[in-house]
């Protein structure tokens, strides 16, 4: 009765502009699960500023032009106050560049290409996940401590993949001087045959591999590499995807994963985070983009509460500098580039865990935000000039 009374003031709509079809649909599904969990918690607690949150979900088919059309409808027809997206930096970049036209916030929960909050920054974009540089800097910390000296880079041929290669090379050379990049390859998205690339890796003499691949491109790389006798550790950015793990199975054992959170961190706050999410989400675990979308949506909700308004300018001011306590420590939305400064967790796939009936990463290292943060200069940030 209290919740009903609190939400008597009507509804507020969040637009979810995600992949709902095709080979990468599972990413979109999981992003939506995380958003739904955060929204359910808010609505169960009485809504947001007295209004019930409703989601308007549209399929962008992993195409930027469709995503931009979706934004127009969501803002002008559905009256959405925020546009949330995460699957694909190519799509995210297109959404980010159209938001100044509509003067609504784009909440980037998963898309990590540097340009989104870097050279193409706009004040309407807030990224709550790590960016590519932060993500691979965490991996560089791990492999630097292992003492490996030869790395092969293999990535998808678009903005995200190129960022992974560029920034891993930058940070591994700083953290482990003398490390040699013995090969770097880019392949088309949704590649089905990694055989030729695996042959190059094997011939290179690499000690390990780094890949920012996600979805089917990651499962194909892992499974095919093992079937062809390439058993090197693969450092990954999206191996905490339970959809990937279910397909890769034991082939993923020995691979390394980094993210802003991994299931199984041994501290009371992390355990509470997992258990609460598991209960409120109907039995799902906060992994991969589920976790990122959940935490990102929670941060946006906190910014609206702090602003005391849905007015975009007021929410922007409230979001800048916002601090939020996550499962492994404090996160802060950097004022200048709207890039979340977050701790990172690195884990290794050793076998099954309590979370899933297949091999999954086990946390080994927690890095504070300062260790994975990039300066504005390193991020390629440029002030917004307006349009």
N, C-alpha and C positions, 0 to 999 in steps of 0.2 A: 504493500500500500504506500509506503514511503517512496519507493522508487517510482511508482506510477504517478504520484503527486509531483515529484521532482521533475518528471519529464513531461508534465502537462503543457509546457511551452512549445511543443511541436518537435520537429526533427531537424537534424543537421546531417548533410550528406557528404560522405567521403567517396571520391572517385577512385576506383581500382582499375588501372589500365595495364592489364597483364596478358601473358601468353595463355590462351585457353584452348589451343588446338595445335596439332603438329608434333614433331619429334621432341620438342622441349616443353611440352604441356606440363610435365611433372614439376618443373620449376615454378611455373605459374600457380599450380595447385598449392604448393607448399608456401609460397609467398602469401597467398590468400588465407591459408590456415593460420598463419601467424597474425595477420591483420585481424581476422575474425576473433581470435582469442583475446587480443587486446581490447577490441571493441566490446566483446561480451563482458569482460571485466568492468569496463567503464559503465556500460548500461546497467549491469547488475548492481552497481554502486550508486545509481541514480542519474546516470547520463553525464553529459558534458555541458556545463553551464545551463543546466535545467532542460536540456534537449536530448532526445534519444538519437543515437548515432545510427544512421542507415548507410549501407554500402551500395554503391552503384558500380557494378562490375562489367567491364567490356573487354573483348578479345582484340588485342593488337596484332595477332598472328606473327609476332616477332618482326614487324615491319614498321619502320619509323613513320612513314606517311600515313599508315592506318592509325597509329597511336596519336598522331597530331589531329586527325579528324575526330578521334574519340574525345580528345581534350575539348575541342570546340563544343561538342554536344554535351559533355559532362558539365562544363561551366555555364554555357548559355541556356541550355534546355533543362538539364537536371539540377542546376544550381548547386553544384558541389563546391565546398569550401577548400578542398585540398585534393590534389591528384597524387596517388601513391603508385609507385612502380619500382621494380627491381630487376627483373629478368632481362638481361641484355643491355650492355652499355651503349650499343648502337641505337637502340630504341630510347634509352634514357637520355642520351644526348639530344635526340630530336625533341623529346618532351621538354627538356630544360630550356631549349632555345625558343620554344613557342610560348612559354609561360609569361614573359613580360607583356605579351599582347593582352593576356587575360587578367594579369595582376592577381594571380592565385599562387599558392605555394605548391611546388613540386617536392614531394617527400621521396627521396631516393633511398630505399632501404637495402638494396643489394647491388646495383650497378656501380662498378668500381673504376672505370676508365678515368684517367687523371684529368682529362679536359673538362669533365662535367663540373668540378669545383675548382679547376685550374685556369687554363687560358680562356675557357668559355664560361667563366663564372657569371652568374646573374644573382641578384639579391633574393630571387624567388625560389632558388634551389637550396635545399638542406639535405646533406648526405649523412645518414646515421650509421652506415656500415663503414668499414675501412675503405681506403682507396687502394689502387693497385700497388703503389709504392709501399704503403704501410704493410700490406698483406705479404709481399715478398721480402720485405725487410725482416719480418718475423722468421721466415724460412731461412734467410741468410744468417741470422743469429744462431739458429740450430745447426746448420751445416758448417758454419765457421768453427763451432766448438767440436765438431766431429773430425775436423782435420782433413777433410777431402779437398783435393786440389784441382780436379778436372770435372767440369759440369757441361752438360748438353742441354740446350733450351729448345723446347718444342711447344708451339702455341698456335692458337687460331689466328687467322689472317684478318684481323680488324683491330680497332683501337685498343680494346682490352688486351689482346694477345701481344701487341707491340709494346704496350706499357709494361707488361710482365717481364718481357725480355730486357727492355731498356733498364728498368729499375732494379731487377735482380743483379744484372751485371754491375750496376753502379754500387750497390750496397755490399755485394760479396767481395768486391775488390777493396772496399774500405775496411770491412770486418775481418777478412781473411786475405791479406796481401799475398800475391803469388798465385792465387787461384786463376786458372785458365779456362776460358769458355772455348771448348773444343768443337762446338757446332751450335748453330742456331737456325731453326727451320720454322716456317709458317705454313699452315695448311688451311684449306677452305673449311668453313663451318659445316658440320654434319658430314665429316669425312668418314668413309667406310673402310678404307684400306690403309692401314698404317705400316704395312710391310716394308715399303721402301724407306720410310723414315727410321724404322727400327734397325734396318740394316746399316744405315748411316751412324746411328748411335753406337751400335756394336763395333763398328770399324773405327770409331773415334777415340777409343780408349777411355771414355768417360767413367768417373767414379760414381756419378749420380746424375739424375735428370730433374729438371724443373719444368713444370707445365701448369699453365693457368686454365687448361681445358676444363669444361664443365659439361654436364649432361652426357649424352651418348658419345660425345667426342672423348670424354675421359674414360668411360667404360671400355670403349674400343681400344684406346691406347693401352690401358692396363692389361686387359685380357689378351690382346694380340701380342703384346710384348712378352708376356709370360709363355704363351704358346710357342713363340719363336725362340725361346731360350734366353731372353734378356731379363735378368733378375736384379738389375740395379735398383736401388731405392729411387722412387719417384716422389719429388717434393711437389705437393698439390695445394691448391687453394680452395677446391670444392669437393674434396673427397669425404667431407662430413655429410654429404647428401645421402640420406638413407636409400634413395632410389638408385643411386650409383652403387652403393654398397651391396644392395640386394642382387645386382647383376654381376658385379665384379667378384663377389664372394672371396674365397681364399686367395685369389690372384692378387688382391690388394695388400696382403700381408707383407710388411716391410716398407710400405709406402708411408710418407710423412705428410701431415696435414696441419695447416695453420688457419686460424680464424679469430674473430673477436671473442668467441666462446666455443668450447667443445664440451660435450656431455662427459660427466665424470670427474670434473675438477673437485678436489677433496677439500672443500671448506663449507661451513654451515650455510652461508648465503647462497652458494651455488646449488646445494642440495635442496634448499627451500624453493629456489627458482624452478628447478626441474620438477619437483613434486607438485608445486602449485600449478604449473603449466599443464602437467600431465593430467591432473584432476579436472581443471577447468576446460581443457580442450577435448575431453572425451577419450583420453587414452593416448594422445600423441606426445612425443618427446620434442623438446625445443632444440632441434638440430638444424644445421645448414641455414637456408633462407627462411625457414619457419622462425627460427630464433631471431634472425636479423630483422624480419618484417615485424615481429612482435615487439622487440625493443624499440625499433624506429617509430612505430605507431604510438607506443607508450610515451616516447619523448615528445612527439608532436602534441599529444593530448596534454602533457604537462606544460608545454609552451602556451597552449590556449588557456589553460587554467591560470597560468602566471599573468597572461595578458588580460584576463577577465573579459575577453571579447573574441569574436571570430574575425574581426577586421584584420585584413592581411597585413597592413603596416604595423599594427600593434602586435600581432603574433610574431612577425619578423623580429621586432625589437626584443620581445620576450625570449625568443628562441636563441638569439645571439648571446653566447656566454652561458647558456643553460647548463647546469650540472645535473646529472642523473646517476644514481647508484645502480650499476649493473651487477651481474652475478659474480664477477671477479674484480670489481673495483669501480672507482668513479670514472664517468665519461663526461666530457665537456664539449659543447658545440663551439668551435672556434669562431670568433666574431668575424674575422676578416673574410675567410673563404667558405664558411658554413660547412666545414669538414669536421665530423665528430672525432675527437681525440679519445681513443679507447685502448685499454689493455688488449693483449693478444695471448692466445693459448696455442701451443704446438704439441701435437701428439703423433704417435706411431701406431699403425695398424698391426696388432699382434695376434688377434683372434677375436672370438665372440666376446661381447660384453653383455651386461644385463639388459641393455636397451633394445637390441635387435637380434634376430636369429642368424646373423651372419657377421663376418669379421668387420670390425669398426675401430676407428682411432681411439687410443687411450692417451689421455693427457700426460705429458712429460715435462713441460716447461710453461710457466706463466710469466709473461713479459709486461712490465708496467708501460703505461701509455708513452712515457718519455722515451722509451727504448725503441718504439716503432713509429714515433711521430716523424713527420717530414717538415722542414721549414717551408714557409711560403715560397721561397725561391726554388727549393727542390721540387715543390709541387707544380711549378710553372704557373702560379697564380697571377692573374692580371686583374686589376680593379675594373669594375663594371663601368662602361662608358655611357650606357643608356642607349635607347633607340628612339 
